[in-house]
């Protein structure tokens, strides 16, 4: 449509552009959620391994393992504490991403844009994080 040299795109093309933009945003959030889930899963596995090692080191310390066992227990305890702090941070990040994903879905619905369920997978990051190890 042209009016004195000014052209407007059709409403259908605008809707396609808006839908594509929201889909890309939603897919990016889904990718970030998946990254958080993978990182958290890895941390949880390392936490469990450190916990097992700490138990054996404690046993060695109790049986007179000396300075080496004491140092090992201390090191493993610090690693486990860092892992827990990181997991808690990842859970906060996951909650933020879930909130953003919900906001995109609400925005799309309010503006009559393609069904938010079809914009990107609806699995949130918090669905992938199984709590503390």
Secondary structure, DSSP 8 states (H G I E B T S, - for coil): -EETTEE---HHHHHHHHHHHHHHHHHHHHHHHHHHHHHHHHHHHHHHHHHHHHHHHHHHHHTT-HHHHHHHHHHHHHHHHHHHHHHHHHHHHHHHHHHHHHHHHHHHHHTT-S-GGGTS----HHHH--S--
